[in-house]
């Protein structure tokens, strides 16, 4: 009996080891004329793509570290380090976003740490022409940053932005309006609805790298604080089909703005 089973087992193992399908498309490597096709592709008998089953649903997860230096006239000089988390969902022209962060502030007279406010929002992209993108947005600022200044209510944001591409250069700008629902604290802290806008110029040196510079102007949510003005610089680098990284730097142009802000983020898109 063993004399019969042993040759059969050896024959089966030789057959299994002789079959190779590296990209797992159902076509043996020796006959596969298109190696390394994605698992989401339907292939013909030669192993070449005839249809891509790419999902219209996509996501990304972005983690970041931010560093802010402030030296307002009314405050001690302080350094703040922030860890952030952002999750985005994309479906055709629609995208959803959720973000939160945790901060740690150090100064000569005080140390403080905790959660910043969180954000959830939705955006819809319109393309009137092949070169022009217009994005409409709406969201809510959730009061996960707790203070004693009655600013623990949910605020709402509406936004409009546009980007115009001209070869590898783009002109962009945006406007947002925040409806502040917080209650005043006597006559010392008085809240107001605020608006902001930005104008900028971007450039694609390569198909993986994007850089931009912009001017940003924002009203404070406090009535007794001057308009906040900053100049910002941004870089985006696509590492591969999934991984990407961004670097941001902002310089305060007004006394009401932070002296500097630096952010480094790493994201995964799928």
Secondary structure, 3 states (H helix, E strand, C coil): CHHHHHHHHHHHHHHHHHCCCCCCCCCCCCCCCCCCCCCCEEECCCCCEEEECCCCEEEEEEEEEEEEEECCCCCCCEEEEEEEEEEEEEECCEEEEEEEEEEEEEECCCEEEEECCEEEEEEEEECCCCCEEEEEEEEEEECCCCCCCCCCCCEEEEEEEEEEEECCEEEEEEEEEEECCCCCECCCECECCEEEEEEEEEECCCCCEEEEEEEEEECCCECCCCCEEEEEEEEEEECCCCEEEEEEEEEECCCCCCCEEEEEEEEEEC
